[in-house]
């Protein structure tokens, strides 16, 4: 699924990223989400979801009326996100340049 992308270095760094970087990069996600002025229901895709920490925050804020799909290029990050969310959110491997599940009904990417 790499579509010409070499993700081996990113895969090797994944656990360190989740421990040391992701908590800081997810910190302001709720402020960003509020600025989008999304309604009570819809469909959102996060591209570059890492282990899905930010998705956990905004899925809770958005509520049950929203479907949230996660996409990351790293197979390790996809596994970590699936471990974090289980079947609650759909997590796929893919890249912004070749999304695996583009849906014209998406309200936000």
N, C-alpha and C positions, 0 to 999 in steps of 0.2 A: 504494500500500500504506500510505499515511500514516494512513488512518482518521481524518482530521480533525486529525492532528498536523502542525504546521509544523516541519520539521526543517532548514530552510535555514540557520539560524544554527549549528546543531550540525554540519551538513555542512561549513560554512566553517571551523569550529574543529577539525575532525577530525585533521588532520595535526599541529597544535600539541598536541592532547591526547595523541596517540600518542607524541610526542617528550618532552613535559615532565611529563605527569600519569600516564599509564598505568603507567610503570615503578614509580612509588611506590605506586599503588593495588593493584598486583599483588603487592607485596612479601610480604604475609602470607597469601596464598591457600593455601599448603600447610598452614599451621597450622589454618586454618579447615577445610580438607578433612579433616585428621586428626580434628578434633572431630566430624565427621559419622559416623565409624565405619562407613564403607561397606565392603561385602564385596568379593569378588574379581571380581564381574561385575554388570552392571546398565546402566541408562540414565540419563544426566544431561543437563539442559538448563541452559545459562547464558543468562539474559535480561539484556540490556545488556552484551554481550560486548566492545564497542569493537572493537579490531583483533585480539582473540583472544589477547593476550599471556598472560593468566591461564590461559586454556584450554590453551595449550601446556604450561604447568607442570603442571596437574592431569591432563591427558590422559596425560602421561608417568608421573606418579605412580600413576594408576589402573591403567594397563596395558591390554593388548589385550582383556581381558574386558569392557571398558566401551565403550558407544557414547556419544559426546558430541555434542550438537546445540547450536549457537550461534544466538542471536537478538539483533538490534539494530535500533533504529528508524531509524538513519541509513544511507542507501544507501552513503555513502562508507565508513563503518565496516564494513559488510557486504563491500564490495569489498576493503578492506584485510585483513579476516579471511580471506576466500577466498584472497587472494594469499599470506598467511602459511601457511595450512594446506593449500591445494590440495584434493584430494579426500579427504584423511584425515578431515576433520570436515565435517559438514553445517552450512552457514551460511545463515540465512534472514533476511529483513527482516520485522520485526514488533514488536509492543508488548505489554507485560504485560497490558494491558486487552483484547487481542485476539490471542492467540498463534496463529501460523499452523499449529502442529503439535502441539497438546496430545495427549498419549498417556497413557492411564490406566496404562500400564506403567512410567511414569517413576519412578525411585527417588529422584531429587533434582532440584530446580529452584533 
